[in-house]
Amino acid sequence: MYPKTLVTLGDPIRKRRLDLGLYQTNVAATLGADVQTVLNWEKNRQSPHLAVLPRIIEFLGYIPPAYSKVGDSLVETINHYTTHGLSREKFTELISVNETTVAKWEVGNTVRQKK
């Protein structure tokens, strides 16, 4: 069944899988999980462990809203994703900013400069 609303992390995983015409076995292999685990995510029986989140983000092509703020600050959020296996390059691509901007954020410069 195609999810009508994307409430939990399992919903966008199922939506993406169905959009791509993939089986749960394909998604499991891509994410490094077993098929039962993917099924449990999609049925919202369990949530993915944070260690697999970077692979899920890469599979989805975006950071799911439920996981878009994992720290109390922007720096904590960036550090969380990059220390859990998501490269800075991929992180910046997913949030549509360049690496220089993220580097500035990491040192506390969060003010946007006028062009």
WOTAMO-V639457 format. One record per run of one state. SS is the DSSP state (H for helix, E for strand, C for the rest). FROM is the first residue (numbers start at 1). TO is the last residue. If there is no record, write none. Layout:
ss=SS from=FROM to=TO
ss=SS from=FROM to=TO
This chain:
ss=C from=1 to=8
ss=H from=9 to=20
ss=C from=21 to=23
ss=H from=24 to=31
ss=C from=32 to=34
ss=H from=35 to=42
ss=C from=43 to=49
ss=H from=50 to=60
ss=C from=61 to=64
ss=H from=65 to=67
ss=C from=68 to=73
ss=H from=74 to=83
ss=C from=84 to=87
ss=H from=88 to=95
ss=C from=96 to=98
ss=H from=99 to=106
ss=C from=107 to=115
